[in-house]
Amino acid sequence: MTTSPSPVRGYTASKDQLLARLRRVEGQVRGIEKMVDDDRYCIDVLTQISAIQAALDKVALGLLDGHARHCMREGAEEGRADEMATEMMAAVGRLMKRG
């Protein structure tokens, strides 16, 4: 049985860095869970939530950058530039919707 190679994604080159950042975010979330369990001050918990949102925004921007530089270029070469732009703008719209 042969397995096909993993597809190359826009974030493939920075995958290790992306995974490390996500592990840090995971640790921050566990920290907030402990803060709530320890009945920490509301504003301190909210401050940590804000830090996590900022970290996730950096992850999202990195993914968008990779998508724009790799996936969209590849899609344009295949004649799917408009489709790829529409897809990316929908993703940006979802990221911008908060609260």
HUZI-V416587 format. One record per helix or strand of 3 or more residues. SS is the DSSP state (~ for helix, > for strand). FROM is the first residue (numbers start at 1). TO is the last residue. If there is no record, write none. Layout:
ss;from;to
SS;FROM;TO
SS;FROM;TO
//
This chain:
ss;from;to
~;12;37
~;42;77
~;81;96
//
